[in-house]
Amino acid sequence: MFWLLMIVTCVVWVVYNKLENRKIVELSRKLPGDLPSWPILGHAYLLRGSDEDQMKVFQKSGRLTINRGGLASYWVANRLYIMVADPLAAEVILKNCLDKDYVMKFLQFLVGNGSIYAPETTLGVQMRAQLSPNQAFLDALEEITQLVATRMVQPWLYADSVYTLLPQYRRAEKCRRLMYEFVEQVIKTKRMEMEQRAKINSRQNPEVLSPQSFLEMLLESSQLTDHELAEEALVISVAGTDTSAVAASFTIVMLSRHPEVQDRVYEELCEVLGDSNIGVTAEDLPRLKYLEAVIKETLRLYPPVPIIVRSVEQDTDLPSGLTLVKGVGIVINIWATHRNPRYWGSDADLFRPERFLEPLKHPAQFMPFSYGLRNCLGYQYAMMSIKTVLASLCRKYRALPPEGADQTTLKEPLRVKFDIMMKDVHKFQIQLESRF
């Protein structure tokens, strides 16, 4: 009886909203998609299945959107989303539609009101993940991001009154609680360490300053509570650290598949850094132009954040003459925009770093860190950290495909999945061979 009542309520709600939003319905007719829509669910039924299946939907719908000129409409229950795979439209939207879409509220379950993005050095704690991979915090982070991503794309999980009754919620709540307990304990410990260090410095040399983590700077300069500090730290863990790690991981996998590109990267490293054992410095990074092109080409084909969503809060005119009406959701399909042949050419699906040694046709054709006023604050830091990691790695090791890898498979695109970020289904497997 409960589920019957829920279904009837959903039907009435969807029908009422469509009648109330005739302008939105008219807009959907101007921008038809090429995928069949179901009653009530719209196109949301396509997003059932695994995280790899969901990424395949974004890929397929993205290509169809390109074929439609870069704009197409898709219904998720009663909510109309305009998918965008055109840089001209994306530029206008991302400069004028600054509000995040409704589905982003589910991420707040994890990060609360946290909003700051900063380095990997957030907490000043050595996680030692490589030495002890089965860590509760990292396991919880991976599981909860998968649960949140699934909820974002499946509208039948949107209602809190329904979701809180499901086992997925209990798993997510357990992960969230574990992560907050870990971070809040780190904060308490860090407070005590700072107090002890301050006493020692006051007795010895108060002018000697030691490097500080982002958390230590927040503790010194802000009036945030421990819980608020934990929210900020979790935002950075999800958005600031994982994205750079994923980008670097995709890049090293692509180098393992393209030995001729890897050889050229190594030649550049030898030319810029010489035979010295001194580590890569900030002054070296701008001179590593080909390595930067390799990273950007990898980010083009495998952006860690393959889609971003916005909400249209006021009518917005696009360069095509089309008007996006208030109440519409926007899906900027970065994965598809990065493969739009109008801007990238007929070889848009091929890995060719040299394309980034030439100027872009439009600044919004490449936006792995978003674009406009709400683009990633850590873009420059992310690029510096990725270049530093890869330069240090490639100086000492040659990246090879995993042992026993099928040569035919290595020529195919990587299999990817969606769990807030886009990741390799096979978990970035490679081999490392010492160069010395």
C-alpha positions in Angstrom: 0.0 0.0 0.0 2.9 2.4 0.9 4.6 1.9 -2.5 1.2 2.3 -4.4 0.6 5.6 -2.6 4.2 6.7 -3.5 3.7 5.9 -7.2 0.3 7.7 -7.4 1.8 10.7 -5.6 4.7 10.8 -8.1 2.4 10.6 -11.1 0.2 13.5 -9.9 3.3 15.5 -9.0 4.9 15.0 -12.4 1.7 15.7 -14.4 1.0 18.9 -12.4 4.5 20.3 -12.8 4.5 19.7 -16.6 1.2 21.5 -16.9 2.6 24.4 -14.8 5.8 24.7 -16.8 4.7 24.9 -20.4 7.6 27.1 -21.4 10.0 24.4 -20.2 8.0 21.8 -22.2 8.2 24.0 -25.3 11.9 24.3 -24.8 12.3 20.5 -24.7 10.5 20.2 -28.0 12.9 22.7 -29.6 15.9 20.6 -28.4 14.8 17.0 -28.8 17.2 14.3 -27.7 17.6 11.0 -29.6 17.0 8.7 -26.7 13.5 7.3 -25.8 11.8 8.8 -22.8 9.6 6.8 -20.4 6.4 8.1 -18.7 7.1 9.6 -15.3 10.8 8.7 -15.2 11.7 10.5 -18.4 15.3 9.5 -19.3 16.3 8.6 -15.8 15.7 4.9 -16.4 18.8 5.0 -18.6 20.9 5.7 -15.5 20.1 2.4 -13.7 22.9 -0.2 -13.5 26.5 0.0 -12.4 28.7 3.1 -12.2 30.3 2.0 -15.5 26.8 1.8 -17.1 26.0 5.3 -15.9 29.2 6.7 -17.4 28.3 5.0 -20.7 25.0 6.9 -20.7 26.8 10.2 -20.3 29.1 9.2 -23.1 26.3 8.1 -25.5 24.1 11.1 -24.7 27.1 13.4 -25.1 27.9 12.1 -28.6 24.2 12.4 -29.6 24.2 16.0 -28.2 27.2 16.8 -30.4 25.3 15.5 -33.4 22.4 17.8 -32.5 24.7 20.8 -32.7 25.8 20.8 -29.1 22.4 21.1 -27.3 19.8 18.5 -26.4 17.1 18.0 -23.8 16.6 15.2 -21.3 13.9 14.7 -18.7 14.8 13.4 -15.2 11.3 12.8 -13.8 9.7 16.3 -14.0 13.0 18.1 -14.3 14.2 19.2 -17.7 18.0 19.2 -18.2 19.6 20.8 -21.2 22.8 18.9 -22.1 25.6 21.1 -23.5 28.5 19.9 -25.6 29.3 23.2 -27.3 31.9 25.7 -26.0 30.0 28.8 -27.1 26.9 27.8 -25.2 28.9 26.5 -22.2 30.7 29.9 -21.9 27.5 31.9 -21.7 25.9 29.4 -19.3 28.8 29.1 -16.9 29.3 32.9 -16.8 25.6 33.6 -16.1 24.1 30.6 -14.3 26.1 30.4 -11.1 23.7 28.4 -9.0 24.5 24.7 -8.6 21.7 22.3 -9.4 19.4 20.6 -6.9 21.2 17.3 -7.2 24.3 18.8 -5.7 22.6 18.9 -2.3 23.2 15.2 -1.9 27.0 16.0 -1.8 26.3 18.1 1.3 25.4 14.9 3.1 29.2 14.3 3.1 30.8 17.7 3.2 28.1 19.8 5.0 28.7 23.5 4.3 32.4 23.1 3.5 33.5 25.3 0.6 37.2 25.7 0.4 39.6 23.9 -2.0 43.3 23.6 -1.1 46.4 21.3 -1.5 46.9 17.7 -0.6 48.7 18.9 2.5 45.3 19.6 4.1 45.5 17.8 7.4 49.3 17.5 7.8 48.8 13.8 8.5 50.8 11.0 6.8 48.1 8.6 5.5 50.6 6.1 4.2 48.0 4.6 1.9 50.5 2.7 -0.2 51.9 0.9 2.8 48.5 0.1 4.4 45.9 0.3 1.6 43.0 -1.1 3.7 42.5 2.1 5.8 39.0 2.7 7.2 39.0 6.4 6.2 39.9 5.8 2.6 37.6 2.8 2.3 34.7 4.9 3.6 35.6 7.8 1.2 35.4 5.5 -1.8 32.2 3.9 -0.7 30.3 7.1 0.2 31.3 8.8 -3.1 29.8 5.8 -5.0 26.6 6.0 -3.0 26.3 9.7 -3.4 26.9 9.5 -7.2 24.3 6.8 -7.5 21.7 8.9 -5.7 22.5 11.9 -7.9 21.5 10.1 -11.1 18.5 8.1 -9.8 15.5 10.3 -9.0 13.7 7.5 -7.2 16.3 8.0 -4.5 15.8 11.8 -4.2 13.1 11.9 -1.5 14.7 11.9 2.0 11.6 10.2 3.3 12.3 7.2 1.0 16.1 7.2 1.0 16.4 7.1 4.8 14.5 3.9 4.8 16.9 2.1 2.5 20.1 0.1 3.3 22.1 2.5 1.1 21.4 5.3 3.5 22.6 3.3 6.5 25.8 2.4 4.7 26.3 6.1 3.7 25.6 7.3 7.2 28.1 4.8 8.7 30.8 6.0 6.2 30.1 9.6 6.9 30.2 9.1 10.7 33.5 7.3 10.5 35.1 10.0 8.3 34.0 12.8 10.6 35.2 11.0 13.7 38.6 10.5 12.1 39.0 14.1 10.9 37.7 15.6 14.2 40.2 13.5 16.1 42.9 14.8 13.8 41.8 18.3 14.6 41.9 17.7 18.4 45.4 16.2 18.1 46.6 19.0 15.9 45.4 21.6 18.3 47.4 20.0 21.1 50.5 19.7 18.9 50.3 23.4 18.0 50.0 24.4 21.6 53.0 22.4 22.6 55.0 23.7 19.6 54.1 27.3 20.5 55.4 26.8 24.1 58.7 25.3 22.8 59.2 28.1 20.2 58.5 30.8 22.8 61.4 29.4 24.9 63.8 28.9 22.0 63.6 31.0 18.8 60.1 32.5 18.2 61.1 33.8 14.8 61.7 30.3 13.4 58.6 29.3 11.5 58.0 25.7 10.5 55.8 24.7 7.4 52.1 24.6 8.1 49.4 22.4 6.8 46.2 24.0 5.6 44.4 22.7 8.7 47.0 24.4 10.9 46.5 27.7 9.1 42.8 27.4 9.6 43.2 26.6 13.3 45.3 29.7 13.8 43.3 32.2 11.8 39.6 31.2 12.0 36.9 30.9 14.6 35.4 27.8 13.1 34.3 25.0 15.3 35.9 21.6 15.1 32.8 20.3 13.1 33.0 23.2 10.7 36.8 22.6 10.3 36.0 18.9 9.5 33.5 20.0 6.8 36.2 22.1 5.1 38.8 19.3 5.4 36.4 16.8 3.8 35.7 19.2 0.9 39.4 19.4 0.3 39.8 15.6 0.6 37.1 15.0 -2.0 37.6 17.9 -4.4 41.2 19.0 -3.9 43.2 15.8 -3.4 41.3 13.1 -5.3 40.9 15.1 -8.5 44.7 15.7 -8.8 45.5 12.1 -8.0 43.0 10.8 -10.6 44.4 13.1 -13.2 47.9 12.0 -12.6 46.9 8.4 -12.6 45.1 8.7 -15.9 48.2 10.4 -17.4 50.6 7.7 -16.3 48.3 5.0 -17.7 48.3 6.9 -21.1 52.1 7.1 -21.0 52.3 3.4 -20.4 50.1 2.9 -23.6 52.1 5.4 -25.7 55.8 4.6 -25.3 56.8 7.1 -28.1 55.1 9.9 -26.1 56.8 8.7 -22.9 60.2 8.8 -24.6 59.7 12.4 -25.6 58.6 13.3 -22.1 61.8 11.7 -20.7 64.0 13.6 -23.3 62.4 16.9 -22.2 63.1 16.0 -18.5 66.7 15.3 -19.3 67.1 18.5 -21.2 65.4 20.7 -18.5 66.6 18.9 -15.4 69.9 17.4 -16.5 71.5 14.5 -14.7 71.2 16.1 -11.3 69.5 14.2 -8.4 68.0 17.5 -7.2 64.2 17.3 -7.0 61.9 19.2 -9.4 61.5 22.8 -8.4 58.7 25.3 -9.1 61.1 27.1 -11.5 61.5 24.0 -13.6 57.8 23.4 -14.2 57.1 26.1 -16.8 59.9 24.7 -19.0 58.2 21.3 -19.1 56.0 22.3 -22.0 55.6 18.9 -23.6 54.8 17.2 -20.3 52.1 19.8 -19.7 50.7 19.1 -23.2 50.5 15.4 -22.3 48.7 16.1 -19.1 46.2 18.4 -20.8 45.6 15.9 -23.6 44.9 13.3 -20.9 42.5 15.7 -19.1 40.8 16.3 -22.4 40.1 12.6 -23.0 39.6 11.7 -19.4 38.5 14.7 -17.3 38.2 13.6 -13.6 34.9 15.5 -13.4 33.1 14.5 -16.7 29.9 16.6 -16.1 29.0 19.7 -14.1 25.4 20.8 -13.3 23.9 24.3 -13.0 20.4 25.7 -12.5 18.9 28.4 -14.7 17.5 31.0 -12.3 16.6 33.6 -14.9 16.0 33.4 -18.6 19.3 33.2 -20.4 19.9 33.9 -24.2 22.4 31.7 -26.0 24.5 32.7 -29.0 22.3 30.4 -31.2 19.3 32.6 -30.4 17.7 30.0 -28.1 16.5 31.2 -24.7 17.0 29.0 -21.7 14.0 29.5 -19.4 14.0 29.8 -15.6 13.6 26.4 -13.9 15.7 24.4 -16.3 18.7 22.4 -15.2 21.9 22.3 -17.2 24.3 19.5 -17.7 27.7 20.6 -19.1 29.0 17.4 -20.6 32.7 18.1 -20.3 33.5 14.6 -21.7 31.6 15.3 -24.9 32.7 19.0 -25.2 36.3 17.7 -25.2 35.5 15.4 -28.1 33.5 17.9 -30.2 35.1 17.5 -33.7 34.1 21.0 -34.7 36.8 22.3 -32.3 39.2 19.3 -32.0 39.1 17.9 -35.5 38.3 14.5 -37.0 40.9 12.9 -34.7 39.1 14.1 -31.5 39.1 10.6 -30.0 42.8 10.0 -30.5 45.5 10.8 -27.9 47.7 13.4 -29.5 49.4 15.8 -27.0 50.8 18.0 -29.8 47.4 19.6 -30.3 48.1 21.5 -27.0 51.3 23.1 -28.5 48.9 25.2 -30.6 46.4 27.8 -29.5 42.8 26.7 -28.8 40.0 27.8 -31.1 37.8 28.7 -28.0 38.8 29.0 -24.3 35.8 26.9 -23.2 36.6 24.0 -25.5 38.9 22.7 -22.8 37.6 22.9 -19.2 38.7 20.0 -17.1 38.5 22.3 -14.0 35.2 23.9 -15.1 35.0 27.4 -16.5 33.9 30.9 -15.6 33.4 32.4 -12.2 32.9 29.1 -10.4 35.8 27.3 -12.0 38.2 25.3 -9.7 40.1 27.6 -7.4 43.0 25.1 -7.2 43.6 24.8 -11.0 47.1 26.2 -11.0 48.0 24.2 -7.9 46.6 21.1 -9.4 48.6 21.4 -12.6 51.8 22.1 -10.6 51.3 19.1 -8.4 50.5 16.8 -11.3 53.5 18.0 -13.3 55.8 17.6 -10.2 54.5 14.0 -9.5 54.9 12.9 -13.1 58.2 14.5 -13.7 59.6 12.9 -10.5 58.2 9.5 -11.5 59.2 9.5 -15.2 62.8 10.6 -14.3 63.4 7.3 -12.4 60.9 4.8 -13.9 59.4 3.8 -17.2 55.7 3.1 -17.1 54.6 -0.1 -18.8 51.1 -1.7 -19.3 50.1 -4.3 -16.7 51.7 -7.8 -17.1 49.8 -9.9 -19.6 47.8 -7.0 -21.0 46.1 -7.8 -24.3 47.7 -5.7 -27.1 44.3 -5.2 -28.8 42.7 -3.9 -25.6 45.6 -1.4 -25.1 44.6 0.3 -28.4 41.0 0.8 -27.2 39.7 3.6 -25.0 40.0 3.1 -21.2 36.9 1.7 -19.5 35.7 4.3 -17.1 33.1 4.6 -14.4 31.2 7.5 -12.7 31.3 8.0 -8.9 31.2 11.8 -8.6 34.5 11.6 -10.4 35.4 9.6 -13.5 37.8 6.8 -12.7 39.4 3.8 -14.5 37.4 0.6 -14.1 40.7 -1.3 -13.8 42.0 1.0 -11.1 44.9 2.5 -13.1 47.0 -0.7 -13.4 50.6 -0.3 -14.7 54.1 -1.7 -14.2 57.1 0.4 -13.3 60.6 -0.4 -14.6 63.6 1.3 -13.2 65.6 3.4 -15.7 68.9 2.8 -13.9 
